[in-house]
Amino acid sequence: MKKMTYVLVRYSLLVENSKGWQIADEDLQTYRDKLFDVKRLKQRLELFEKITLPSLISQTKSPSTDWLEVVIITSQDLPSWNKEELEKIVAKYDWISIDYLPSKKSDTYRFLWKNLDSSQEDVLFSTVRLDDDDALANDFFEKMDPYFKEDNVGFGLSFGNGYAGFYDFESGCYEKVVDYYSPKVAIGLSHFNIYRSSSKSFVSEKIKTIYHARKHVTVDLYIPIILDSRELMFIRTMHNNSDSSNNKAREAKLRKQPATDTKILYDKFPFCKNLYQNNEKNPI
């Protein structure tokens, strides 16, 4: 049976009646204006290019269309300059695709359905959540492999331990990185399923992808979760342009923590060697 991993990255996605992000809790025009604000879009592009993309490129399991598809799901209405920049950044990676969706009646996962439908054999597949400003450890997919089997179809997988990185747009670096234990965190949260090519059906029919299991904080109400927090497997990027709901108390508490050991950080996230202001204070 063929095995595929689909990393689904939502990037400045305009969807009518969306309630998933704080930025969307307004009328559509206000939502659109804030979402496509030039300063915001430039900052999001910066974070994707300097953090999210390098974390995918540097995987110990070499990215290939044989097993991986990273789908950037974004808006058809994204300004043309942003489309051009985004396309230029990912152009040389054939395992990355961009799907531009209309704001009305959008099937967010149409790329996935089309890809699976083209298969001539059954597909054991995982879907992985990843925001456009966060990072996966360079051995993320290698560490996922032991769980990626038929016995776990219908299950979710959470690597619950990682880092929180406070990003400063003026310096273009993380100003501080701290340990961050967060079971069921959205970053890298995954789900296993099988697509039957002959019947064009799914073994896990109700919850087809990780996003069908709704909010990450309550995901275990809808699917059983495998939780493995033994290693540091993600960076959650904290910044003033985050789409997720703000929790000032949590952020203040995290900021008080001591900076993490950079040896482990750089081993897992090599791109941080040139992206961390405190690298001289915390030498390898």
Protein Blocks (a to p, Z undefined) as FASTA:
>chain_A
ZZdddddddehiacehiakbfklmccfklmmmmmmgmklmmmmmmmmmmmmmmmmmmpmb
dcdfklpccdddddfklcfklmmmmmmmmmmmmkbccddddfbhpafklmmmmmmmmpcb
dcddddddddfkbccdfklmmmmmmmmcfklgoiacddfbdcdddddfklopafbdcddd
dehiaghpacdddddfklopafblmlmbfklnopfklmmmmbccdddfkbccbdcdddfk
bfbdcdfklmmmmmmpccddfklmmmmmmmlmmmcfklmmmcZZ
